[in-house]
Amino acid sequence: MIVLGLALGGLAGAVSHEVPERTGVVTVSDGESLWDLARQHAPDSDPRAVVERIHRLNELEDGSGVAAGAVLTVPVQVPE
């Protein structure tokens, strides 16, 4: 049980729950999802939190998808 806890604790540290403050504008490609955008533009953040912020930034309704060609503001991780 302790080993499992340590392993999960190590995995949790690999992803930050903080969403980048910096944003950028992207155009959604065919077949791309908000989850894809979150992982691409803020790879070290929790994608669930990034998707939630994309929803807020773009005034999207929960559960709504995005169409190819849509222009969205997304959080962008600054390379270190």
MARLUM-792046 format. One record per atom (N, C-alpha, C, CB): residue number from 1; atom name; y, z, x. Coordinates in Angstrom, 3 decimals, padded with zeros to 6 digits, always signed. Each point is the difference from the previous one (the first is absolute). Glycine has a CB too. Example, Ala and Ser with C-alpha at 12.3 -4.5 7.8 and 13.67 -1.06 7.14 Angstrom:
# residues 2
> num_atome_v_w_u
> 1_N_-005.690_+007.800_+013.190
> 1_CA_+001.190_+000.000_-000.890
> 1_C_+001.200_+000.000_+000.900
> 1_CB_-001.173_+001.246_-001.892
> 2_N_+002.223_-001.966_+001.542
> 2_CA_+001.190_+000.060_+000.820
> 2_C_+001.090_+000.730_-000.770
> 2_CB_-000.628_-002.145_+001.184
***
This chain:
# residues 80
> num_atome_v_w_u
> 1_N_-001.175_+000.000_+000.829
> 1_CA_+001.175_+000.000_-000.829
> 1_C_+001.252_+000.000_+000.883
> 1_CB_-001.261_+001.209_-001.831
> 2_N_+001.240_-000.447_+002.913
> 2_CA_+001.154_+000.066_+000.890
> 2_C_+000.221_-001.354_+000.676
> 2_CB_-000.412_+002.463_+000.384
> 3_N_-000.670_-003.110_+000.028
> 3_CA_+000.104_-001.297_+000.661
> 3_C_+000.626_-001.015_-000.947
> 3_CB_-002.012_+000.529_+001.421
> 4_N_+001.577_-000.543_-002.677
> 4_CA_+000.559_-000.908_-000.997
> 4_C_+001.488_+000.265_-000.182
> 4_CB_-002.226_-000.118_-001.159
> 5_N_+002.611_+001.372_+001.098
> 5_CA_+001.408_+000.356_-000.139
> 5_C_+000.821_-000.464_+001.185
> 5_CB_-000.675_+001.956_-001.353
> 6_N_+000.145_-001.801_+002.550
> 6_CA_+000.704_-000.448_+001.196
> 6_C_+000.120_-001.522_+000.022
> 6_CB_-000.840_+002.016_+001.238
> 7_N_-000.225_-002.698_-001.645
> 7_CA_+000.027_-001.464_-000.015
> 7_C_+001.027_-000.497_-001.005
> 7_CB_-002.419_-000.072_+000.674
> 8_N_+002.432_+000.643_-001.861
> 8_CA_+000.968_-000.410_-001.015
> 8_C_+001.414_+000.363_+000.409
> 8_CB_-001.746_+000.273_-001.749
> 9_N_+001.911_+000.847_+002.387
> 9_CA_+001.317_+000.396_+000.488
> 9_C_+000.515_-000.977_+001.039
> 9_CB_-000.563_+002.380_-000.454
> 10_N_-000.309_-002.875_+001.306
> 10_CA_+000.388_-000.990_+001.000
> 10_C_+000.400_-001.314_-000.634
> 10_CB_-001.527_+001.085_+001.612
> 11_N_+000.821_-001.486_-002.658
> 11_CA_+000.352_-001.234_-000.701
> 11_C_+001.331_+000.133_-000.705
> 11_CB_-002.411_-000.507_-000.295
> 12_N_+002.667_+001.654_-000.271
> 12_CA_+001.258_+000.208_-000.712
> 12_C_+001.179_-000.106_+000.951
> 12_CB_-001.173_+001.468_-001.649
> 13_N_+001.001_-001.058_+002.888
> 13_CA_+001.081_-000.083_+000.968
> 13_C_+000.289_-001.421_+000.457
> 13_CB_-000.611_+002.268_+000.728
> 14_N_-000.332_-003.180_-000.963
> 14_CA_+000.181_-001.379_+000.435
> 14_C_+000.973_-000.767_-000.887
> 14_CB_-002.302_+000.058_+000.913
> 15_N_+002.522_+000.413_-002.135
> 15_CA_+000.906_-000.664_-000.936
> 15_C_+001.095_+000.972_-000.383
> 15_CB_-001.851_-001.480_-000.879
> 16_N_+003.077_+001.074_+001.057
> 16_CA_+001.138_+000.836_-000.359
> 16_C_+000.273_-000.138_-001.491
> 16_CB_+000.981_-000.243_+002.318
> 17_N_-000.565_+001.317_-002.935
> 17_CA_+000.341_-000.067_-001.415
> 17_C_+001.457_-000.372_-000.190
> 17_CB_-001.753_+001.699_-000.493
> 18_N_+002.510_-001.763_+001.585
> 18_CA_+001.399_-000.354_-000.100
> 18_C_+000.147_-001.515_-000.092
> 18_CB_+000.638_+002.066_+001.290
> 19_N_+000.181_-002.489_-002.230
> 19_CA_+000.274_-001.415_-000.191
> 19_C_+001.267_-000.331_+000.784
> 19_CB_-001.112_-000.029_-002.310
> 20_N_+001.104_-001.064_+003.066
> 20_CA_+001.198_-000.350_+000.769
> 20_C_+001.236_-000.130_-000.891
> 20_CB_-001.463_-001.174_+001.650
> 21_N_+002.599_+001.632_-001.144
> 21_CA_+001.258_-000.122_-000.734
> 21_C_+000.538_-001.424_+000.081
> 21_CB_+000.502_+002.415_+000.464
> 22_N_-000.711_-003.062_+000.681
> 22_CA_+000.492_-001.367_+000.199
> 22_C_-000.712_-000.938_-000.966
> 22_CB_+000.500_+000.475_+002.436
> 23_N_+000.240_-001.446_-002.966
> 23_CA_-000.595_-000.972_-000.908
> 23_C_+000.291_-001.414_+000.477
> 23_CB_+000.231_+001.616_-001.906
> 24_N_-001.002_-002.529_+001.387
> 24_CA_+000.189_-001.420_+000.265
> 24_C_-000.302_-000.767_-001.271
> 24_CB_-000.596_+000.282_+002.443
> 25_N_+000.900_-001.554_-002.437
> 25_CA_-000.250_-000.849_-001.160
> 25_C_-001.120_-000.969_+000.359
> 25_CB_+002.416_+000.201_-000.797
> 26_N_-003.411_-000.297_-000.084
> 26_CA_-001.140_-000.888_+000.223
> 26_C_-000.246_-000.852_-001.240
> 26_CB_-001.021_+001.664_+001.599
> 27_N_+000.406_-002.797_-001.384
> 27_CA_-000.430_-000.857_-001.096
> 27_C_-001.510_+000.123_-000.110
> 27_CB_+001.950_-001.614_+000.331
> 28_N_-002.436_+001.890_-001.525
> 28_CA_-001.428_+000.197_-000.232
> 28_C_-000.726_-001.337_+000.114
> 28_CB_+000.476_+001.979_-001.502
> 29_N_-001.527_-002.005_+002.296
> 29_CA_-000.844_-001.195_+000.164
> 29_C_-001.067_-000.030_-001.080
> 29_CB_+000.409_+000.002_+002.484
> 30_N_-000.974_-001.156_-002.700
> 30_CA_-001.063_-000.172_-000.982
> 30_C_-001.163_+000.934_+000.324
> 30_CB_+000.685_-002.404_-000.363
> 31_N_-001.120_+003.168_-000.608
> 31_CA_-001.130_+000.906_+000.174
> 31_C_+000.347_+001.333_+000.631
> 31_CB_-001.376_-001.989_+000.187
> 32_N_+002.625_+002.205_+000.169
> 32_CA_+000.422_+001.239_+000.659
> 32_C_+000.285_+001.076_-001.052
> 32_CB_+000.973_-001.322_+001.937
> 33_N_-001.353_+002.549_-001.628
> 33_CA_+000.223_+001.122_-000.913
> 33_C_+001.009_+000.975_+000.608
> 33_CB_-002.345_-000.249_-000.922
> 34_N_+002.803_+001.183_+000.117
> 34_CA_+000.893_+001.036_+000.520
> 34_C_-000.704_+000.815_+001.075
> 34_CB_+001.190_+000.107_-002.209
> 35_N_-002.468_+000.123_+002.032
> 35_CA_-000.799_+000.727_+000.991
> 35_C_+000.011_-000.764_+001.325
> 35_CB_-001.474_+000.967_-001.830
> 36_N_+001.309_-002.296_+001.766
> 36_CA_+000.042_-000.821_+001.213
> 36_C_+001.353_+000.134_+000.701
> 36_CB_-001.630_-001.613_-001.043
> 37_N_+002.712_+001.550_+000.267
> 37_CA_+001.340_+000.130_+000.564
> 37_C_+000.189_+001.362_+000.658
> 37_CB_+000.867_-001.574_-001.742
> 38_N_-001.361_+002.612_+001.080
> 38_CA_+000.117_+001.357_+000.542
> 38_C_-000.711_+000.107_+001.343
> 38_CB_+000.134_+000.923_-002.332
> 39_N_-001.342_-001.439_+002.411
> 39_CA_-000.790_+000.085_+001.239
> 39_C_+000.600_-000.862_+001.108
> 39_CB_-002.052_+000.433_-001.370
> 40_N_+002.655_-001.550_+000.993
> 40_CA_+000.570_-000.915_+000.991
> 40_C_+001.315_+000.518_+000.572
> 40_CB_-001.099_-001.887_-001.191
> 41_N_+001.965_+002.430_+000.345
> 41_CA_+001.353_+000.347_+000.431
> 41_C_+000.184_+001.472_+000.370
> 41_CB_+000.782_-001.825_-001.449
> 42_N_-001.708_+002.686_+001.040
> 42_CA_+000.055_+001.421_+000.362
> 42_C_-001.421_+000.482_+000.301
> 42_CB_+002.074_+000.374_-001.449
> 43_N_-002.698_-000.943_+002.489
> 43_CA_-001.419_+000.257_+000.258
> 43_C_-000.355_+001.444_+000.332
> 43_CB_-000.092_-002.300_+000.775
> 44_N_+001.034_+003.101_-000.309
> 44_CA_-000.315_+001.379_+000.349
> 44_C_+000.275_+000.980_-001.130
> 44_CB_+000.504_-000.575_+002.339
> 45_N_-000.114_+000.060_-003.503
> 45_CA_+000.304_+000.851_-001.150
> 45_C_-001.109_-000.090_-001.033
> 45_CB_+002.455_-000.305_+000.404
> 46_N_-002.503_+001.287_-001.273
> 46_CA_-000.959_-000.004_-001.103
> 46_C_+000.370_-001.160_-000.927
> 46_CB_-000.372_+002.542_+000.153
> 47_N_-000.493_-003.541_-000.308
> 47_CA_+000.345_-001.159_-000.816
> 47_C_+000.329_+000.356_-001.451
> 47_CB_-001.459_-001.343_+001.479
> 48_N_+000.856_+002.412_-002.001
> 48_CA_+000.310_+000.411_-001.382
> 48_C_+001.462_+000.394_-000.129
> 48_CB_-002.363_+000.780_-000.306
> 49_N_+002.868_-000.048_+001.289
> 49_CA_+001.403_+000.423_-000.022
> 49_C_+000.933_-001.191_+000.203
> 49_CB_-000.676_+002.253_+000.878
> 50_N_+000.265_-003.206_-000.043
> 50_CA_+000.823_-001.186_+000.240
> 50_C_+000.066_-000.855_-001.261
> 50_CB_-000.626_+000.030_+002.444
> 51_N_-000.508_-000.218_-003.112
> 51_CA_-000.020_-000.776_-001.257
> 51_C_+000.894_+000.677_-001.035
> 51_CB_-002.354_-000.817_+000.484
> 52_N_+002.295_+002.130_-000.561
> 52_CA_+000.854_+000.739_-000.936
> 52_C_+001.482_-000.263_+000.310
> 52_CB_-001.788_+001.788_-000.240
> 53_N_+002.139_-001.785_+001.518
> 53_CA_+001.403_-000.257_+000.374
> 53_C_+000.396_-001.439_-000.302
> 53_CB_-000.171_+001.738_+001.794
> 54_N_-000.737_-002.690_-001.589
> 54_CA_+000.287_-001.397_-000.350
> 54_C_+000.289_-000.097_-001.497
> 54_CB_-001.482_-000.834_+001.889
> 55_N_+000.702_+001.528_-002.688
> 55_CA_+000.236_+000.027_-001.456
> 55_C_+001.417_+000.498_-000.297
> 55_CB_-002.467_+000.410_-000.416
> 56_N_+002.860_+000.695_+001.060
> 56_CA_+001.331_+000.578_-000.253
> 56_C_+001.116_-000.913_+000.496
> 56_CB_-000.996_+002.284_+000.176
> 57_N_+000.848_-002.816_+001.037
> 57_CA_+001.036_-000.855_+000.580
> 57_C_+000.263_-001.246_-000.833
> 57_CB_-000.654_+000.841_+002.234
> 58_N_-000.398_-001.354_-002.869
> 58_CA_+000.107_-001.262_-000.726
> 58_C_-000.030_+000.174_-001.517
> 58_CB_-001.083_-001.092_+001.937
> 59_N_+001.114_+002.357_-002.368
> 59_CA_-000.014_+000.328_-001.427
> 59_C_-001.163_-000.683_-000.729
> 59_CB_+002.490_+000.278_+000.085
> 60_N_-003.664_-000.218_+000.556
> 60_CA_-001.208_-000.556_-000.592
> 60_C_-000.660_+001.058_-000.871
> 60_CB_-000.316_-001.561_+001.964
> 61_N_-000.320_+001.129_-003.027
> 61_CA_-000.727_+000.934_-000.845
> 61_C_-001.334_+000.329_+000.658
> 61_CB_+001.122_-000.912_-002.081
> 62_N_-001.583_+002.147_+001.889
> 62_CA_-001.291_+000.401_+000.556
> 62_C_-001.087_-000.917_-000.516
> 62_CB_+000.764_+002.381_+000.166
> 63_N_-001.661_-002.757_+000.731
> 63_CA_-001.119_-000.844_-000.380
> 63_C_+000.335_-001.480_-000.057
> 63_CB_-000.852_+001.913_-001.257
> 64_N_+002.122_-002.248_+001.462
> 64_CA_+000.358_-001.421_-000.054
> 64_C_-000.353_-000.675_+001.314
> 64_CB_+001.855_+000.495_-001.622
> 65_N_-002.343_-001.689_+001.530
> 65_CA_-000.284_-000.785_+001.189
> 65_C_+001.240_-000.776_+000.398
> 65_CB_-002.429_-000.176_-000.635
> 66_N_+002.315_-000.574_+001.689
> 66_CA_+001.108_-000.833_+000.435
> 66_C_-000.490_-001.432_+000.137
> 66_CB_+001.089_+001.946_+001.199
> 67_N_-000.218_-002.881_-001.511
> 67_CA_-000.349_-001.410_+000.074
> 67_C_+000.391_-000.570_+001.348
> 67_CB_+000.282_-000.214_-002.471
> 68_N_-001.020_-000.795_+002.896
> 68_CA_+000.353_-000.717_+001.228
> 68_C_+001.414_-000.538_-000.146
> 68_CB_-002.424_-000.619_+000.442
> 69_N_+003.195_+000.747_+000.621
> 69_CA_+001.382_-000.465_-000.017
> 69_C_+001.002_+001.081_-000.348
> 69_CB_-000.865_-002.200_-000.616
> 70_N_+000.382_+003.348_+000.122
> 70_CA_+000.902_+001.111_-000.321
> 70_C_+000.632_+000.511_+001.291
> 70_CB_-001.392_+000.640_-002.030
> 71_N_+002.666_-000.299_+001.961
> 71_CA_+000.716_+000.550_+001.148
> 71_C_+000.140_+001.503_-000.227
> 71_CB_+001.271_-002.192_+000.419
> 72_N_-001.797_+002.980_+000.519
> 72_CA_-000.029_+001.458_-000.157
> 72_C_+000.615_+000.700_+001.201
> 72_CB_-002.049_-000.214_-001.405
> 73_N_+002.633_+001.371_+001.147
> 73_CA_+000.436_+000.903_+001.057
> 73_C_-001.173_+000.925_+000.285
> 73_CB_+002.474_-000.118_-000.692
> 74_N_-002.854_+000.247_+001.961
> 74_CA_-001.124_+000.839_+000.391
> 74_C_+000.365_+000.884_+001.171
> 74_CB_-001.573_-001.736_-000.825
> 75_N_+000.960_+002.930_+000.927
> 75_CA_+000.193_+000.842_+001.185
> 75_C_-000.579_-000.711_+001.219
> 75_CB_-000.088_+002.111_-001.410
> 76_N_+000.775_-002.010_+002.535
> 76_CA_-000.431_-000.672_+001.219
> 76_C_-000.063_+001.005_+001.146
> 76_CB_+001.015_-002.173_-000.795
> 77_N_-002.167_+002.261_+001.409
> 77_CA_-000.191_+000.882_+001.146
> 77_C_+000.659_-000.615_+001.229
> 77_CB_-002.165_+000.872_-000.973
> 78_N_+002.914_-000.078_+001.697
> 78_CA_+000.632_-000.457_+001.232
> 78_C_-001.002_+000.164_+001.130
> 78_CB_+002.322_+000.623_-000.834
> 79_N_-002.601_-001.680_+001.589
> 79_CA_-000.942_+000.127_+001.123
> 79_C_+000.518_+000.994_+001.030
> 79_CB_-000.758_-002.364_-000.366
> 80_N_-000.142_+003.154_+000.913
> 80_CA_+000.388_+001.003_+001.007
> 80_C_+000.000_-000.598_+001.373
> 80_CB_-000.934_+001.802_-001.408
***
